[in-house]
Amino acid sequence: MYKMPVINKMVFEDVETRANTTTNTTTTTTVTQNGPNVAALEARQEAVLARLRSLKAQLDQVKGNKVATTSPSASATPAVGAAAHASPLKKSTTVHDLVISANPSQPPYSLVLLRKLLRDAGSPVYSTTHVHSTVREVNERLSSIFMDQPLDERRNHTLAFTLHWKDVSSPTLMVNPLRQTQIFSEVNIVRYISRLFPLASPYNYEATGTFTTITETDQLLDQLEQKLVVGDNKQRQSVLRLLNGRLGKNSFLMGNTCGVVDIVAWSLMKQCDLHVGAPNNVARWYKTLNSLAGMDSEMETTKSKEPPRAEKLKPQKVSTERKISEPVANPVTVNGEIPKKKHMDRADLESYLKGLGIAYQVTDHEEVFNVEALMKAVTEKNIPGLHMKNLFLKDKKKKDLYLLSARHNAEVKLNDVAKQVGVKELRFADESVMQEVIGVAQGCVTPFALANDKEHKVTMLLDLVALEPSHLYVNFHPLTNSATMGVSPKDLHRFLEATGHELKLLNFT
């Protein structure tokens, strides 16, 4: 409340209409600031201000601190976000349980290191694992790495990690089971857990960092996810060079103290086996992180591997049930080679994917020949993920072939596609050429058919959103339009790398 300005005078005009005249006479009465009404008003104002000052003093006493005055150096102070004002690490009578689902082929090693760091910070973590029905078996030593009961019984802890080994495309954290609220990707899970550290901990980077360091940290985390999780070998090598350069100046990636960027980079490198033959600075840093996590070099080969199968896969009968594949470690085909017959069918494709260690989900439905029918079928079957539409094209003059795959609701204009590809004009290829080269009929076009193109006559044109890790599945026809098959964005990229076809990413508005 502001103090009232000085009142010099208050003017009241009394307009009095006189009868039987055509003019008005105005009478002005002047009241000076020394009048009794003004004095009473000022006294009331002072009383209100005094009451407000009293209430503010009581509030400061309750808070235990007083309001600080902003200094000129405020811009250099830590940028404390909403997550930093309170920490779940405070003593609690209940266990804060983080339920995380992860694929054993992509172990979230960051949990191992975070668990140790949280324990050092005074919050021992109860860690356990479970195997979901979608996963046949998990390497025992791998599971043991993610298990720990430092205070024996679960109830003695305030924090718990429950890891579900499950056939998922990327790690997910269930934040709110009642509302089914999830956090996707290992990078975002690490961000969430970082807020559980004490406010003064360097691992709670949002609480201790400046706006500059927080932004730099988030940018590096995003870059690691984009290039190590879904990137190709060239992109991964560029990340190694970036890390090696930063580690040539400091002991860790964000300075001389280990932080969340180090945790994520170490975990993703371990998943991708990028520590093998890594540059000197990276190799030294990787060894330091291994030691910090309490993991020796013998634990490098603990990724889950399925036991070898006793007999050769037989073609699977078509059913109306949705099924989820079980990747195997020993390929049924050597180096992903295509079976001897000229073209694959659906059963051969499933065997081929398993041989590459690619997990998939496949659901049967009625035959569909356009996008409208497809979306109706997948909606009725409740098939999750991103659904794609596919076109088989050719360059009008050079006769080059292209397989275009875009999200189902994207607006595809061949002229715009041609400009992005760098050709003059694109048109639909003949069905006879399509059957000869990629082995599918009209209505069955799919990137999976590239496995039939052994001479690499086709260039793959892919909507770039298909490789975004947020998608649970990216769905295509499995060489037949009577079913839909979904793979993770990472496994889609792995498949395209295995076939050896040129890949061009396109942007559709």
Secondary structure, 3 states (H helix, E strand, C coil): CCCCCCCCEEEEEEEECCCCCCCCEEEEEEEECCCHHHHHHHHHHHHHHHHHHHHHHHHHHHHCCCCCCCCHHHHHCCCCCHHHCCCCCCCCCCCEEEEEEECCCCCCCHHHHHHHHHHHCCCCEEEEEEECCCCCCCCHHHHHHCCECCCCCHHHCCEEEEEEECCCCCCEEEEECCCCEEEECHHHHHHHHHCCCCCCCCCCHHHHCCHHHHHHHHHHHHHHHHHHHCCCHHHHHHHHHHHHHHHCCCCECCECCCCHHHHHHHHHHHHHCCCCCCCHHHHHHHHHHHHHHCCCHHHHHCCCCCCCCCCCCCCCCCCCCCEECCCCCCCCCHHHCCCCCCCCCHHHHHHHHHHCCCCCEEEECCCCCCHHHHHHHHHHCCCCCEEEEEEEEEECCCCCEEEEEEECCCCCCHHHHHHHHCCCCEEECCHHHHHHHCCCCCCCCCHHHHHHCCCCCEEEEEEHHHHCCCCCCEEECCCCCCEEEEECHHHHHHHHHHHCCCEEEECCC
